[in-house]
């Protein structure tokens, strides 16, 4: 029995009482009940609800105060719930009803096959991975998907960079494969005037440059075997390196798609749009879709030489895959700069969808703000953004050099995951929409870093505090906090957001780290923190027998 389920179910009616857990242990009560109607002391519905609560076996005392009601839970219920948490036999099966029967296709990563993953990608990976883990903990069937950008102008730049700069980029020891391609790509953009250094990849993609990169793209589109082989080898080098990075982060994907495989579909849709008048030519030969929006008047579809833009490749992918997504809720995780273009893409797809046909995907979008360092946005071709590999290595070094590092490595439930947990969790407790200026040193400040606070608390809880006496108030508080996980997980399912659950864990970790706690409290807190870490994709879920 989850205490908050009792009140949350009543609230959906809507109910007359809302349950709130205090931020600090309170000697006289465990929960506050907030009446949701005026003049509640004379309201028959509130009085009936309070009588109902008083009759519950988990309720010991209901005391009416001036503006709220104090509820003290039954000692036997606290002991029973606490004992279950202390046992450590927690497989999350009691949460599986929250999203049972629901299926999700969760799309994130969506990497360019041109470079290594940098710190700007961490926000997308953290949110996507956290959502997937939370939905799965809640009982949903989740397929983690990614669409690899291997068919646009940037791919041609990476291929041209490999031809021109690879020989001088071998190094001793040799560079990791995705780092090698990324440096060749950045070198090509920086040294080739026609590439438009400083412009983003979409702006560069719209212009026909008539350089080596465009030559290779044209050959690739025409099926030239040498260009096709170069595209495959470049893509394989990048993805091999990126997969190593994802393994360090503990992130996996169920299905990987490639934009190159949808170029024929993109060409057919472009021809259809031009034939039907949905699409038009600009004076420079670019094919566009007129959105009739003031903030985004045109959606570029294809360059004058026929190369489909990233917008069109996105549309071709989703329209092709729509038939496989019946009764599946598709969710796209992307930067907020793609929010308006995604609306326009869906608008165009809707014009091509027959009434009663398959739904237009993605059905939902989760958008996050750009990541910057010292106010400078992390761009795909700048070559100066901190790489995730380097960040994880730096974190491991800092952890091992810190005086607490030895204790962390000895007592943390997953010592090899501390750096990844620290890097990913930082983005989960931040509001997702605003831009975020990222300072790596903040990752090791437990007051603002969920991952670091969580690691410290998990390690201390695993170590325990032998010989200390149990603190009844702390114990009661920790047990009540355990009940909140289900409420926050329900919000994750309903809202497709991770910040509520992440901040709950951050508050609990901060409270636990304030001073030494008893062994019993430590065992309860460890169970709660481990469950929360699993729900946010920071720890592997236990196998279900």
LODRENFI-988138 format. One record per residue: x, y, z of N, C-alpha, C in turn. Coordinates in steps of 0.2 Angstrom, whole numbers, plus 5000, padded with zeros to 4 digits. Example, Ala and Ser with C-alpha at 12.3 -4.5 7.8 and 13.67 -1.06 7.14 Angstrom:
506649725039506249785039506649845039/506449895035506849955036506450005039/
END
This chain:
500449945000500050005000500450065000/500450114995500750174995500350224998/500550265003500150315006499850365001/500350394997500150444992499650424987/499650354985499150334981498450344983/498350344990497650354993497450424991/497850474992497650534991497750564984/498150534980498250554973497650524969/497350464971496750444968496150484970/496150504976495550554978495650614974/496250644973496350704970496050704963/496050644959495850644952495150654952/494750654957494050654957493650714955/493850774956494450794961494250784968/494750774972494650764979494650824983/494650814990494650874994495250874999/495650824998496250835003496950814998/497450854999498050844996498550825001/498950775000499450755005500150785003/500550815008501150845007501650815012/502250795010502750775015503150835017/503250835023503650895025504450895023/504750945022505450955020505950925025/505750925031506150905037505750865041/506050815045505750775050505350815055/504750795057504350835062504150785067/504250815073504150765079503350745080/502950795078502250785079501850745073/502050745067501750725062502150695056/501950655052502250635046502050665039/501450685039501150715033500750775035/500750815030500250875030499650855025/499050865027498450855023498150925022/498150945015497951015014497251015011/496751045014496151045011496051085005/495651065000495651094994495051134993/494651144998494051184997494051235003/493651295001493651345006493151325012/493251355018492851345024492851265025/493351235024493451165025493251135031/493251175037493151145043492351135044/491951165040491251155040491051115034/491451095030491251055023491150985025/490650955023490450885025490950835021/491150865015491550815011492250805014/492550865017493150865020493150825027/492550835030492450795037492450725035/492050705030491950635028492650605026/493050645022493750615020494150605026/494150655031494550645037494350585041/493750575041493550515045493750455041/493750455035493950395031494750385032/495150435032495850435034495950405041/495550425045495650405052495550325053/495050305049494950225049495450185046/495850215042496350175038496850145043/497150085042497550055047498250085048/498450125042499150155043499050225046/498450245048498450315051498350305059/498850335062498750335070498450395073/498550455070498150515073498050565067/497450595067497350645063497150705067/497550765067497450825071497350885067/496850915068496650975064497051035067/497351075062497651135064497351195061/497651255061497251315059497151305051/497651295047497551295040497651225036/497751175040497951115037497851055043/497950995041497850935045498450905046/498650885052499250845053499150775054/499450725050499350655050499950625053/499950585058500450545061500250465058/500750435055500650365053500750315059/500450265058500450205063501150175063/501450165069502150145071502250075067/501750035067501749965064501849975057/501450015054501550025047502250055045/502550105049503150125048503650075048/503650025053504149975054504049925049/503449905046503349855041503649885034/503449945033503749975026504449985027/504750005032505450015033505849945033/505549895036505849835035505949805028/505449815024505449795017506049835013/506049905015506649945012507349915014/507349905021508049885023508249815021/507749775019507949705016508349715010/508249765006508649775000508349734994/507849694995507549654990507049694986/507249734982506749784978506849774971/506349744967506449734960505949784956/505649834959505249884956504649854953/504449794954503849764952503249804954/503249834960502649864963502549934959/502949954954502850014951502650004944/502649934942502449924935501749934932/501349954937500649964935500550034932/501050084933500950154932500950164924/501250124920501250134913501150064910/500850014913500749944910500249954904/500449914899500049914893500249974888/500650014890500850074886501550054882/501550074876502150064872502450134869/503050144870503350204868503950194863/504050234858504650234854504950304855/505550294859505850354862506450364858/506450424854506950444849507450494852/508050484853508550524855509250504853/509750544855510450534852510450564845/510150534840510150564833510750604831/511250564831511950594830512150604823/512550654822512850664815513450614815/513550584809514050534808514650564806/514850624809515450664807515950674813/515750654819516150684824516050644831/516450654836516350624842515850664846/515550634851515050664855515350714860/515050774860515350824865514850844870/515050884875514650894881513950924879/513850954873513250974871512750924870/512950864869512550804868512350774874/512650794880512550754886511750774888/511550834887510850844889510350804886/510450794879509950754875510050684878/510650654879510750584881510450574888/510550624892510350614899509550614899/509250664896508550664896508250604893/508450584887508150534883508250464887/508850454890509050394894508550394900/508550454904508150454910507450444908/507150464903506450454901506350384900/506750354896506650284894506750234901/507150254905507250214911506650214916/506350284916505850294920505150254918/505050264911504450234908504550154909/505150124908505150054909505050034916/505350074921505250064928504450064930/504050104926503350114927502950054923/503350014920502949954917502849964909/503050014906502950024899503449984895/503249974889503649944884504049994880/504650004880505050064877505550034872/505550064866506050054861506450114860/507050114862507550164861507750174854/507650224851507850234843508250294842/508650294837509050344835509150344827/509050404824509150414817509850454816/510250414812510950444811510950484805/511250544806511350594800511950574796/511850534791512450514787512350534779/511950584778511750594771511750664769/511950714773511850784771512550814770/512550884769513150914768513750904773/513550894779514050884784514350814783/514050774780514350704779514850714773/514650754768515150764763515750804766/515650854770516250884773516750834777/516450794781516850744785517150694780/516850674774517150634769517750674766/517650734764518150774761518750784766/518550794772519050804777519550744778/519150684778519550624779520050614773/519850634767520250624761520850674762/520750734764521250784764521750784770/521450764776521850774782521950714786/521650654784521750594788522550574789/522950584784523650554784523950594790/523850654791524150694796523850694803/523350654803522950654810523050584813/523450544811523550474814523750484821/524350514823524550524830524750454833/525150464838525450414842525350424849/524950394853524450334850523950364846/523650324841523150344836522550374840/522250424837521650444839521050394839/520650404844519950364844519650374838/519250334835519050334828518550394827/518150404832517650464831518050534832/518550534836518950594837519350604830/519550554827519950564821519450594816/518950574814518450594809518250664811/518050674818517850744820518350794819/519050784820519550834818519650844811/519550794807519650804800519050844797/518450834800517850874798517950944800/518150954806518251024808518751064804/519351024803519851054799519551074792/519151034789518951044782518451114782/518051114787517551174788518051234789/518551224793518951284795519351314789/519551264785520051284780519751294773/519151274772518751284766518351344766/518551394762518151454763517451444761/517251404756516651394753516151364758/516451334763516051294768515651344773/515851404773515551454777515651444784/516251444786516451434793516151484798/515851454803515451494808514751484807/514551464801513851454800513651384803/513051374805512851304808512751264802/512751194803512651144798512051154794/511551174796510951184792511051244787/511351294789511451354785511951334779/512451294781512951274776512551224771/512151184774511751134770511351164764/511151224765510651254760510951274754/511651294754511951324749512351274745/512351274738512751234734513451264734/513951234736514651264737515051244731/514951184728515351164722516051154724/516151124730516851104733516851034733/517451004736517550934736516950904740/516750934745516150904749515550894745/515350944741514750934737514950884731/515550884729515650834724515550764726/515750754733515750684736514950674737/514550724739513850714741513550694734/513650724729513350714722513550644720/514150624721514350554719513950504723/513950514730513550474734512850464732/512550524730511850514728511750474722/512250484717512150444711512350374711/512650354717512750284718513450264716/513950314716514650304714514950254720/515250194717515450144722516050174727/516450214724517050244728516750284734/516250334732515950374736515550344742/515250294739514850254744515250214749/515850194747516350154751516550204756/516750264754517050314759516550334764/515850344762515350364766515250304772/515250244770515150184774515750184779/516350194777516950184781516950244786/516850304784516850364788516250354793/515750334791515150324796515350274801/515650214799515750164803516350184808/516750224806517250244811516950294817/516550334814516150384819515750344824/515350294821514850264826515250214830/515750184828516150134832516350174838/516650234837516950274843516350304847/515750324844515250344848514950294852/514950234850514650174854515050164860/515750174859516150164865515950214870/515850274868515650324873514950314876/514550284872513850274875513950214880/514350164879514450114884514750144890/515250184890515450224896514950254900/514450284896513850314899513350264902/513350204899512850154901512250164897/512250184891511650194887511650154881/511150124880511050074874510450094870/510450074864509850084859509650014856/508950014855508649954852508649954845/508650014842508650014834508950074832/509350074827509750124824509550134817/509350194815509150204808509650254805/509650254798510150294794509750334789/509850404789509550444784509650424777/510250404776510450384769509950334766/509650284770509150234768508450264766/508350334768507750364766507750414761/508350424757508450474752507950464746/507850394744507350384739506650404741/506450394747505850414749505750484750/506350524752506350594752506250624745/506550594740506550614733505750604730/505450554732504750534730504350584733/504350604739503950654742504050724740/504650734738504850804735504450814728/504550764724504250764718503450764718/503150734723502450734724502250804726/502650834731502450904733502450954728/502950944724503050994718502450984713/502250924712501750904707501050934710/500950924716500350944719500351014721/500851054721500851124723500951134730/501051084734501251094741501951124742/502351104738503051134738503151174732/503651224733503751274727504551284727/504751314721505451334720505551404722/506051414726506251484727506651504721/506851574720507251594715507851564714/508151544719508851514719508851434718/508251414717508151344715508051294721/508051324727507851284733507151264733/507051204735506351184736506151194743/505551234744505351254751504551234752/504351234758503651224760503451284763/502951324761502751384764502251364770/502451384776502151364782501551404784/501551474781501051524783501151544790/501751534793501951554800502351614799/502251664804502651724804503351714806/503351664811504051654814504451604811/504151564806504551514802504151514795/504251554791503851564785504051504780/504651484779504751434775505151374778/505051314776505351254778505751224772/506451234772506851214766506751134766/506651114759506551044758507151014754/507351044749507951024745508351074742/508951064742509451114738509251114731/509551164727509451174720509751114716/510251074719510451014716510150954718/509550954722509150904723509350864730/509850894734510050864740509450874745/509150824748508650834753508950864759/508650914762508850944768508750894774/508950914780508850874786508150874788/507750924786507050924787506650874783/506850864777506550824772506750744774/507350744776507550674778507250654784/507050694789506650684795505950664793/505650704788504950684786504950614783/505450604778505450534775505450484780/505950484785505950434790505350424793/505050474796504450464800503850444796/503750464790503250444786503350364784/503950344783504050284781503950234787/504150254793504150214798503450214802/502950254800502350264803501950204804/501950164798501550094798501850054804/502450054806502750014812502550034819/502250094819502150124825501350134828/500950084825500250084827500250064835/499850104838499750094845500350104849/500850144846501450164850501450234850/501650264856501750334857502450354855/502550384850503250404848503450474851/504050484854504250534857504950554854/505050624852505650644850505950694855/506550674857506950714862507450754858/507450824858507850864854507950934857/508450974854508551034857507951084855/507851134859507351174858507351214852/507951224849507951254842507551214837/507451154838507051114833506251104835/506051144840505351144842504951164836/505051234834504651264828504751224822/505351204820505351164814505051094814/504951064820504651004821503851014820/503651074822502951084821502751094814/503251124810503151134803503251074799/503651034801503750964798503050924799/502850924805502150884806501650914802/501650984801501051014797501150994790/501750984787501850964780501650894780/501850844785501650774784500850764785/500550814788499850804789499450824782/499750864778499450874771499550814767/500050774768500150714764499850654767/499550654773499250594776498450594774/498250534772497550524771497150524777/496550544777496050544782495950464785/496050454791495950384794496650344793/497150374790497750334789498150334796/498750304795499150304801499350374804/499450384810499550444814500150474811/500250544812500850584810501250574816/501850554815502350554820502950604819/503350614825503250594832502650624835/502350584839501650614843501850664848/502450664851502550704856503350724856/503450784858504150814858504350834865/504950814867505250844873505850884871/505850944872506350994870506751024875/507451024874507851054880508251114877/508451154881508851214879509551194877/509851244873510551234871511051234877/511551194876512151194881512651244879/512951284883513451324881514051324886/514651344885515151354889515451424889/515451454895515651534895515251574890/514551554889514151594885514151574877/514651524875514651514868514351444867/513851444863513551384861513951324858/513851264860514351214857514051194850/514451204845514251194838514551124836/514251104831514451034828515151034825/515351084821515951084817516451134820/516351164826516851204829517551164831/517451104833518051064835518251084842/517951134845518251154852517851134858/517251104856516851084862517151024866/517051024872517350974876517050904875/517450854873517150794872516950754878/516450714877516150674883516650624885/517050594881517650554883518050584887/518250644885518750684889518450704896/517850724896517450744902517450684907/517250624905517250564909517950544912/518450554908519150534910519350584915/519150654914519350704919518950694926/518350674925517950654931518250594935/518450544932518750484935519450504938/519850554935520450574938520250614944/519850664944519650704950519350664956/518950614954518750564959519250524963/519750504959520250464962520750504966/520850564964521350614967520950644974/520350644974519950674980520050624986/520050654992520150614998519550564999/518950584996518450544997518350484991/518850494986518750444981518850374983/519350364987519450294989518850264993/518550304997517850285000517350264995/517250314990516750304985516850244981/517550234979517650174975517550104979/517650104985517550044989516850034991/516450084992515750074995515150094990/515350124984514750144980514550074977/513850064976513550004973513849994966/514050044962514250034955514850084954/515450064957516050114957516250134950/516150084945516350104938515850154935/515350164938514750204935514750274938/515250294943515150354946515250414942/515750414937515850464932515250474928/515050424925514450424921513850454924/513750424930513150454934513250524936/513850544937513950614939513750664933/514050644927513950684921513250684919/512850624919512150624916511750654921/511750644927511250664932511250744933/511850774931511850844932511250884928/511150854922510650884918509950864919/509850814924509150794925508750834930/509150864935508850904940508750974938/509050994932508951064929508351074925/507951124925507351134921507651124914/507251094910507451064904507451124898/507051164898506951214893507451274892/507651304898508051364897508751334895/509151384891509851364890510251354896/510751314896511151294901511951314900/512251354904512951374903513251324908/513651274905513951214908514651234910/514751224917515451224920515551154923/516051114920516151054922516351044930/516651104932516851094939516251094944/515651114941515051104945514851034946/515050994942514850924943515050894949/515650924952515850894959515650934965/515150974964514851014969514250984971/514250954977513650914979513050954980/513151014981512551064983512151074977/512451074971512051084964512051024959/512450974961512550914956512250854959/511650834956511350774958511750714958/512150704952512550644952513050644957/513350694959513850694964513550684971/513050714973512650704979512450634980/512150614974511950544974512450494975/513050504972513550454973513850454980/513950514983514150524990513650494995/513050504994512550474998512450404997/512450374991512450304990513050264994/513650294993514250264996514250265003/514050325006513950325014513450285016/512850275013512350235015512550155014/512950145009513150075009513650055014/514050105017514550095022514250095029/513650135030513350125036513750165041/513450165047513750205053513750155059/514150105059514050055064514050075071/513650055075513650065082513150125084/512950165080512450215081511750195083/511450235087510750215088510250245083/509750205082509250225077508850295079/508750335075508450405076507750395074/507250385078506550375076506250425071/506450495072506150545068506550535061/507150525060507450515054507250455050/507150405054506850335051506150345048/505750375052505050395050505050435043/505450485044505550535038505750495032/506350455032506550415027506050375024/505650335028505150295025504650335021/504450385024503950425021504150455014/504850475014505150495007505150435002/505250375005505150325000504550314996/503950334999503350334996503250384991/503650434991503550484986503850464979/504250414979504550394972503950384967/503450344969502950324965502550384962/502450434967502150494964502550534959/503150534960503550574955503650534948/503650464949503650424943503050424939/502450434943501850444939501850514935/502150564938502250624934502650614928/503150574929503650564923503250534917/502850484919502450454914501950504911/501550544915501050584913501350644909/501950674911502150734908502750724904/503050664904503650654900504250704902/504350704909504850754911505150714917/505850724918506250694923506350734929/506250804929506550844934506250834941/505550814941505250804947505550754951/505650694948505950634951506750654953/507050684949507750704950507850754956/507450804957507450844962507250814969/506750764968506650724974507250694977/507650664973508250624975508750674977/508850734974509350784976509150804983/508550814985508350844991508450784997/508350724995508450675000509150665001/509550664996510350654996510650715001/510350774999510650825003510450815011/509850795012509650785019510050735022/510150675019510550625022511250645023/511550685019512250705019512450755025/511850785027511950835032512350815039/512250745041512650725046512550645046/512950615050512950545051512250515053/511950465050511350435051511450365054/510950335057510950265060511050215054/511150155056511250105051510550095048/510050095052509350075049509150135044/509250195046509150245042509550245035/510150225036510550215030510350165025/510050105028509850055024509250075020/508750115023508150135020508350185014/508750235016508950285011509350255005/509750205007510050175001509550144996/509050104999508550074995508250134991/508050184994507650244990508150274985/508750284986509150314981509350274976/509450204977509550154972508950154967/508350154970507750144966507650204961/507850264964507850324960508350334955/508950304956509450304951509250254946/508950204947508650154942508150194938/507750224941507150264937507450314933/508050344934508250394930508850374925/508950304925509350274920510150284922/510250294929510950304931511150244934/510750194935510950124938510550074934/510850014933510549964929509949934933/509349924930508849884934509049814936/508749794941508949724943508549674939/508849614938508449564934507849544938/507349534934506749504937506649424936/506649394941506649314941505949294938/
END
